[in-house]
């Protein structure tokens, strides 16, 4: 890597309050950002020059809430998000068997409830497609899993298997027999560990590489993994060792805390997270906090809502106030960053109550806690979150109209009129960090920005916008996905901006999205991604000129 590289001939979006004409990278950091004449003078005659050929340079996207290993795994599973109906879903499973006749099990990703057109997901529907080996299908939101009879048998789940804390084994309403659905912790604590035991380290390494490769190709330079468990962390550490102390992109991790039977067991997990935060703290890999899933999701009626769902049902949170508050107070006292998944309006109440108790108990100091998703939230809690300085971590792709039918049906009332209220948070003065939550949604940031700026569908642009009054200005959305995403993971002094002293993490798009129609975000591409001053991805068709001057 040359001592200095001068980058010219681009629109430079700094996410720092203005644009620039050129910039200079020295080693792993930006050394100059500004006009071209000044950049040339600073760089000197010996610097290498890279002509960006009119591209649009911006800070590398920071996916502030994702699941890296799971994303790599999903990319290798049967893709089901765009299956038009049950018959097509079943056909894809049959084809997977034909493609890999010796596969011991069939794994699928991202099926949608709307695919079934109101029909309940049952093991018999999967048995009709694949009767002879286990089938495990992750729901699009990763909060439930659909299994066939062979998979239930492989897991040892029968009609008498008890529900775990915070989860539920689906059962036939008449016979009480296990119906093939695992909700929340039933999937996370029964199926996930069992499947993890069947995978090798080599397979996990391949899956992680798959995620890294896809992220870099889409302009992402940093990611926050929001449910790190032992398999994830050891895969990150193997990659770090394999690559000589660096990673293809920067990774921050939040250790997943699962609710156990006693407060002592819950607090023991916090102690483990404290140990990991002390031991894993580098520029490329850092464990910075904990993740707690307070409730579930609206699509499967497991989110904690103040009022019943449209069918009259209700659902208790995974973590109630009594179990959550001691964990939040202890993690806050230890200096850990706390990320709280809260989708239902009651769940955000519980999360904010716990955070307020931590503030009262532990006293004032600089904090950077977060609430994830916030798909339904009261206006009072929008203001309370902003007052407490809690980051609103949200995912535009979850508001894509093409996946809203079941979501809206499950609520079925006025609550759909304030869905995903991004602009309410910014108007209240809260920091809004945008991310993908891959693999619950596509990981690509430009379609994500399209949804953010239009509230239209990146999967089916013909659909009407979903509450367009909540759409964001595109330049602001880019800042929420770079600068504010860096703030959300306590990296604002080194990442998220093209600014002197920051890591030289940036991407170059084909064209300027701010000057174009929003729909062009769906065809725009990253042509170059640079991480720490090194080219990490270059499009095959890229004609960037680099030469000594």
N, C-alpha and C positions, 0 to 999 in steps of 0.2 A: 504494500500500500504506500503510495507516494506521501511525502510529508504534507503536501498541500494539493488540493484539487479545487479548481475554479469552475463553478457551474453557472452557465449563462444561457441566454435565449429561452427564457421561460417566464410565465406568469407565476410569481411566487406568493403563495398564500401562507402567511406566517402563523396564523391563528394567534397573533400577538397584537392585534389592533391595526394592522396595515399590510400592504403588499410590498414586495421588493423586486428588483430586477435580476439580482444575482446573489450568490453566496459562496463562501469559501469554507471548505472542510479541511481541518488540520487534525490528523490522527483520527480519533473517534468522535470529534465534536465539531460543531459549527464555530468558526473563528471570526467570520465576518458575514453580515447580512445587510444588504442595502442596494445602492445604485451600482451599475456595472463598472463605471469608471473607478469608483472607490474600491470595488472588489478586485479589479485588475491591479490597482496600485498595491493593495494589501497582499495579494497573492504573490506578486513578483514574477519575474520572467521565467523562473525555473519551474513554476507550478504546472501541473497537468491541467488541461482544460477539457471539460465535458460540455459539449453543445447539446442542450436539451431539446433543440429543434421545435421550439414553440409549444412545448408541453405545459402542463399545469402541475407545478410542484407544491406539495403541501406536507405537513408533518405526517409521519406514518400513522395510520389509524391504530387506535388502542382499543381492542375489544375488551371493554371493562367488565364483562360478565360472560364467560364462556366455559366450556368443558373440553379441554384439548384432547385428552385421550379418548373420551367418548365421541368427539367429533371425528377423529381418525377411525374409530370403530364403526361409526355410522356410515362413513364413506365407503366402507367395505361390506356393509349389510345390504339386504334387498331394500331398495328405495320404494317407499309406499306413499309418500306425501301427495303425489299427483295421481294416485290411482283413482280412476273416475267413479268406480263403484265396487261393490263386493266381488262381483265376478272377475273384474280385472285384478283386484288384490289377490284372489285365489289363484288366478292364472300366473301371476308373477311368482308365487310360492312354488307352484308346480314346475315352472321353468327353472327356478333355482335348484330344484332337485335334479332336473335333467342336466343342468350345467355342472353340478358337482354331485354325482350319484353316490360317492363314498363319504360325503359330508355327514358327520355324526348328528348334526342338528342344523336347523335353518334359522337364521337370525335376520330379523327385519327391523326397519327403522321408520319412524315418523308417520304412522297411520293416523288418519283423522276420523273422529266419530261421524262426521258428516258423510264419509264414504259409505256408511252403512244405511243411510237414508232412514234413520229412525229404528232400525233393527238393533237389538242388543248384541254386543260381541259375546259369543259363546265358544267354548272349546269345540263344539260340534261343527261350527262353521269352518274352523281350521282343519279339523279331522277330515272334512270332505275334500280338502286340497292335499293335505300331507298327513296320512294316517300312520305312517311307519317309522317316524322319527320325531324327536322333540322340535317344536316350533316356538320361538320366543320373539314377540313383536313389541318393540318399544312404541308407546303412544307418542304423538308428536311433541307433547309437553314433558315427556319423561317422568310423569307422575303416576303412570299406570302401565301395566304390561299385560298383553293378551297371549295366552298359552293354549296349546292343544292338549289333548289328554295325555300324550306321551311325555310332554314337558312337565305337567303336574305330577305324573308318576315319577319322573326323574328327580324332581325336587322333594318327593315324599309328602306332597300335599294331598290330603284326602278330606273327606267330609267332616272329620272331627278335628282337623288342625286348627288350633286357636289363632285368632287375629293378634298380630304384634301391636305394641303400643303405637298409636298414631297411624295405624294402617288397617286394611281390611282385605280379606280374601272374599272375592265375589262368590255369591251363592245363589242357586236357583230359588226364586221366591216361593215355590211350592214344595219342592223336595228338600231344600237346604243343601243340596250337593254342590261342591265346588264347581263354578261355571266356567273357569278359565281366565278370570280377570283378577289381577293383583293390583291393589290401590295403595299408593303412597309407600309407607314403610314395609308393606308386604312385598312390594317389588324390590325396594332398596335394601332390605335386610335379609331377604330370603333368596330371591332370584339373582340379584347382582353378585353377591359373594360366590354363589354356586357357579355362575358363568365365569367369574374371574379365576376360579380354581381350574377351569378347563383350558385357560389360555396360557401360553408360554411367554417368557420374557421376550423372546425373539418376535413373537406376534405383537406384543405390546409395543416394542420398539418400532416395528414397521407401521403400526397404527399411529404412533406419535409423529413419525416422520411424514406420514400422509397428511396429518393436520398441519404441520409446519409448512410443508410444500404448498398446500392449498392457501394457507393464510398469506404467505409471502407473495404468491402470484396475484393476490387481490389487494395488495397494498397495506397489509397489517404488519406492524413491526413490534407490537407488544400485546400481551393478553393477560387477563386476570382469570385464573381458573377458580371457579366458585364452588367446588365441592371436592377438594383434594382428599384422597384417601391413600392408604399405603401403596397400592398399585400405581397410582398416578405419580406420587412423589419419587418412588424408586425408578420409575421410567424416566422422569426428568433428570434424576441424578446420574443414571446410566448415560443418558444423552450428553450431559455436561462432561462426564469423564471421556466419553467416546470422541467428543469434539474438542478436546483440549482445553476445557475450562470455559467455553462459551456455548451459547445455544443459537439456533437460527433466528429466534426472536426472543424478546425479554418476557419472562414469565413471573407473575406474582401469584401466590397461592393463598387460599383461605381453607383452613382445615375444617372438614365437615364434622359438626357435633350432632350426634344422633341422640334422641331422647331415650333415656334408660329408666329403670324402675325407681331409682333413688337419686336424690340430689348429689350424694357423694359420688356416684358413678358418673353423673353429668359433669361435676367439677373436676373429676380425674381427667376427663377429655380436655378440659381447658388447660390443665397443667401440662398435658402433652403438647398442646398447641403453643404454649409459652416456650417449652423446650425447643420445639422446631423453629420458632421465630428467632431464637438466639443462635441456633446452629446453622440455619439456612438463610443467609442474609448477604447476597451478592448483587452485582449489577445485572446478572443474567437470570438468576433464580433467587426469589425471596419469598419466604413464608411470612405473611404480614398480619394474618388475623384468623378469624373463625367465620364459618357460615352456619346459620341456623335456619332450618325450613319451618317457619312458624305455622304455615297452613299449606293447603294443596292448591288445586287449580279449579277454575270455574267449569271447564269442559266436562270434568267428571264429577262435578258437584262436591269437591273436597275442599274448596276454599272456604274459609270461615267468614260468613256473611252475617250482618246484623239482622237481616230479614230473610225469610225462607226463599228457596229457589222456586221457579215457576211451577214445579210439581208438588210444592208444599214441603219438600224435604229440607233438613238442616244438617249442618256438619260441624262438629266440634273442631277446634284447632288441634294441630299436632302438639304444640306447646301451649299450655295455658299459662296464665300469669304466674301462678305459684311455682311452676317448674322452670319457666323462662327467666324470671327476674334474678334469681341467685346466680345463674350462669352469666347473664349480661353484666351484673355488678362485678363479678370476679374477673371477667375478661377485660372489662374497662379498667379495673384497678391495676391489672397487669400490663396495661398499655397496648393490648391487642386491638386491632381494628375489627369491628363487628359488622357483619353483613347479615341482614335479616330478610329472608324471603317472606313477603307479605303481599298476597294478591287480593284477598277479600277485605272489605272495609272494616270488619271486626279485627282481622289480623293486624292491620296497621295500627289500630287502637292499642292492641296488646303490645306490639313492638315499641311504639312510642312511650307507652307507660313504663316499660322495662328500662328504656334508655333514660327517661327522666329520673327514675329511681337511682340509676347508676350515677347520674350527674349530682343528685342530692347527696348520695353516700360518699362519693369519691372526690367531690369538690371540683372547682373550675380548672380547666386546662385546655390546651389545643386538642381537639378530637377530630376524627374523620370517619365517623360511623356512617353506615349506609342502609337504606331499605331498598330491596330489590323488587322490581316489577310494578307494584302499586297500580294494578289494572283498574281497581275500583277503590276509591278513597273519598272520605268526606271532605268538604271544603274546609272545615275546621282543622282537620289533620294535615291538609296541605299547608296551612298557615303555621301549624305547630311544628311540622317538620322543618320549615324554613327558619323559624325562630330558634330551633335547637341546633341549627347548622348541620343537619343530617343531609347527606347526599341522596338525591332521588336518582336511582339507577334503573333505567327503563329501556325497553327494546322496541323500537318502531316496528320491526317485522312481526311482532305479536299482534299488531293492530291491522295487519294486512286484511283487506276485505274478503279475500278468498278463503280465509280460515275462520271467519267470524260467525258463520251461520249457527253452529251449535252453541258457541259462546253466548250469543244474543238470546237464543232460545232458552238456555238454562236460566237466565235472569228474567227475561220476558217482561220487563217493566221499565220504569223511568231510570233505573240504574244504567241502562245501556246508553243513556244520553250524556253521561259524563265518563265514558270509557277512555282509558289511557289519556288523561288530561295533561299532556306535557306542558302546554303553555301556562296552565294554572301554577305550576311549580316555578317556572321562570318569573312569572309576574309577581309571585310572592317573595322572590329573592333567593330561592333555593338554587343550589348547584345541580344541574341536570347532566348526568353522564349517560351517553347512549352506547348501546352494545347489541349483541346478537343473541346471546344465550344459546349459541350453537351447542349441540345439534338439534335443539327444539325448533330451530328455524335456520334457514340458509346463513352461512357465515359471511357471505360477500358484503362488504360495507357499502358499495355504491347503490345496489338495490335497496339496502336499508335506509340510505339517505333519501332515496326516491320516496319511500313510504313516509319518512319523517317530514319531507317538504310538501307532500301532496295529500297524504292520508289515502292514497290510491293503492291498488294492488300491484306489487312487483311480479306476482305470479300470473295474474290475469288483469292486465291494464284496462280491459274493457269494462270492468266493474266500476260502479259508482264509488265515490270517495266515502270513507268512514269518518263521519264527523269532521269535515274539513276545517271547521273553526279552530281545531286544535293543531293544525299544521304549523310547522316551524319554518322560519326563513332559512333557506339553504345554507347561507354563509354561517348562520348561527348553529345549524345542525352540524356542520363540519367542525365547528369549535367544540360542540358538545361531545363529538366523537374523537377528539384529539386533545385539545387543551384541558377541557373539563374532565375527560376520561382519565387524564394523567393526574389531575387533582384528586379524583376519586380513589386512586391507589397510592396516594402520597408520593407521587413522582413528578409533581409540577415544577420542581427545580431542575429537572434533568430531561424530561420528556414532554411531548405534546405540543411543542412549538418549534418553529425554525427561528432560533434565537441564539445569540452568542453564548457559549458555555454549555448549551444543551447537547445531548448526544445527537450525532448526525444520523437520525432515524427519519427517513422521509420516503415518499413515493412520488412518482411522476405519472400523471394521467395523460391519455391521448389528447384531450381537449379540456377547455375551461368549462366546468359544469355550471358555474355561476352565470356565465354569459350565454348559456344555451337553454333550450326548453328542458323542463324537468325530465321528460321522457328519455332524453339522451343519456341520462344516468344509467339506463338499462342497457345501453350499448357501448358506453365509455369503458375503458380498461386501464389497468395499471400497466405501464410499459417498463417501469424500472422501480425496484424497491431496494433501498440502501439501509442497512442497519449498522450502527456504530462505524459509519464511514466506509463500510465494505458493501459492494454490490451483492445482494442476496438473491435477487431475481431480475432477470432481463428477458422481456418478451422475445420470442423467436423472430418476430418481424421487426424488432426494434432497430432503427438505424442511427442511434445516437452516435455522434462523432466524438471520439476521445483521442487527443493527441498532445504531444508536448508543444508548448509555446515558448 
